[in-house]
Amino acid sequence: MEPTYILTAEMDPESFARLDGLRKLHFPPERNFLPAHLTMFHRLSSAQTARLDDFEVPDGPVPIHMGPPILLGSGVAIRIRSPELERLRTTARQAMGGEFSKQDSQGWRPHVTIQNKVSAEAAKELYQTIQISSDLIGSVTGLLLWEYLGGPWQMARRFSFA
């Protein structure tokens, strides 16, 4: 069976710790198998990921703005804004080519999910109480390629922006 890969943006340690702390606090523990992550592509083939070998990554961190929160219906996420990261995703998509999943073909709304699979009431309560300033600034320091293992993920490769 063909492996499936996920491409995420690696956040600077402080931003990751802040968002992962929120995720650990609010994500149902029995369903929280992964740390906080910013997904760039949800489903990639081996052929697509092989083309990342020729992909030129930035030579330094890419700035991001975190917040405000987004109500997902059965959860809450923190919005991520970065024109530079959006351009990088477009460039990566062109470099990989091939067929993309329906989810990856739609418009990209970068976010980090901090709560999911809860009642609509619980999600609305967190959404109304969470305080994340939209002026919170962080950075993306690389890309992480993960192999999907039917639930957990296994790191396959890191593309550092150093």
C-alpha positions in Angstrom: 0.0 0.0 0.0 1.3 3.5 -1.0 2.3 5.6 2.1 0.6 8.8 2.7 2.5 11.9 3.9 1.6 15.1 5.7 3.6 18.4 5.4 3.5 20.7 8.3 5.2 24.0 9.2 7.7 23.8 12.0 7.1 26.7 14.4 9.8 28.4 16.5 10.0 26.8 20.0 8.2 29.6 21.9 5.2 29.7 19.5 5.1 25.9 19.5 5.1 25.7 23.3 2.4 28.3 23.6 0.1 26.5 21.1 0.9 23.0 22.3 0.2 24.1 25.8 -3.3 25.3 24.7 -3.8 22.1 22.9 -2.8 20.0 25.9 -5.1 22.1 28.1 -8.2 22.0 25.8 -8.1 19.0 23.5 -9.8 15.9 24.9 -6.9 13.8 26.3 -8.2 10.5 25.0 -8.1 11.9 21.4 -5.0 14.0 21.6 -2.4 11.8 19.9 -0.4 14.6 18.2 1.3 17.8 19.4 0.2 21.2 18.0 0.8 21.5 14.3 0.3 23.8 11.3 -0.7 21.6 8.4 0.4 22.8 4.9 -0.8 19.6 3.0 -2.9 16.9 4.5 -2.3 14.1 2.0 0.7 13.7 -0.3 2.1 10.8 -2.3 5.6 9.4 -2.3 6.1 10.9 -5.8 5.0 14.3 -4.6 7.3 14.3 -1.6 10.2 13.1 -3.7 9.9 16.3 -5.7 10.6 18.3 -2.6 14.3 17.4 -3.0 14.5 20.2 -5.6 12.4 22.6 -3.6 14.2 25.7 -2.5 13.4 26.6 1.1 13.8 30.1 2.6 17.2 30.9 4.1 15.7 32.2 7.4 12.6 32.1 9.5 9.3 33.1 8.0 7.2 35.4 10.2 3.7 34.4 11.3 0.9 36.2 13.2 -1.1 34.1 15.6 -4.8 34.7 16.5 -7.6 35.4 16.8 -9.3 32.1 17.6 -11.6 30.4 15.0 -14.8 28.5 16.0 -14.7 25.2 14.1 -18.1 23.9 15.2 -16.9 21.1 17.4 -13.6 22.8 18.4 -11.5 25.9 18.3 -8.3 26.8 16.4 -5.9 29.6 16.4 -5.7 31.5 13.0 -2.2 31.8 11.5 -1.6 34.7 9.0 1.5 35.0 6.9 1.7 36.1 3.3 5.2 34.7 3.1 4.1 31.3 4.3 1.2 31.3 1.8 3.6 32.1 -1.0 5.9 29.2 0.2 2.9 26.8 0.2 2.1 27.9 -3.4 5.7 27.3 -4.5 5.8 23.9 -2.7 2.5 22.9 -4.4 3.9 23.8 -7.8 7.2 21.9 -7.1 5.3 18.8 -6.1 2.7 18.8 -8.9 0.4 15.8 -9.3 -3.1 15.3 -8.0 -3.9 16.8 -4.7 -6.7 15.7 -2.3 -9.9 17.6 -2.2 -8.9 19.1 1.1 -5.5 20.3 -0.2 -7.1 21.6 -3.4 -9.5 24.0 -1.6 -8.4 27.4 -0.3 -5.9 27.1 2.5 -6.9 28.5 5.9 -3.8 28.2 8.1 -4.6 27.4 11.7 -3.5 25.3 14.7 -6.3 23.3 16.2 -6.3 23.5 20.0 -9.6 21.8 20.6 -11.7 19.3 18.5 -14.3 16.6 18.8 -16.2 18.3 21.7 -19.8 19.5 21.9 -20.7 22.6 20.1 -21.5 24.2 23.5 -18.0 23.4 24.8 -16.4 24.7 21.7 -18.4 28.0 21.9 -17.5 28.4 25.5 -13.8 28.1 24.8 -14.1 30.4 21.8 -15.7 33.1 23.9 -13.1 32.8 26.8 -9.8 32.2 25.0 -7.6 35.3 24.9 -5.2 35.3 22.0 -4.1 38.6 20.6 -4.0 38.8 16.9 -0.7 40.7 17.3 1.1 37.7 18.7 4.1 37.2 16.4 6.2 34.0 15.9 7.9 32.3 13.0 8.2 29.1 11.0 11.7 27.7 11.0 11.3 24.8 8.6 8.9 22.2 7.1 8.3 18.7 8.6 7.3 15.8 6.4 5.4 13.1 8.3 4.3 9.6 7.2 0.7 8.9 8.3 0.5 5.6 10.1 -3.3 5.3 10.4 -3.5 7.6 13.5 0.0 8.4 14.8 2.6 10.1 12.5 6.2 9.3 12.1 8.7 12.0 11.1 10.1 11.3 7.7 12.1 14.4 6.9 12.9 18.0 8.1 13.5 20.9 5.7 15.3 23.6 7.8 15.2 27.3 6.9 18.6 27.8 8.5 
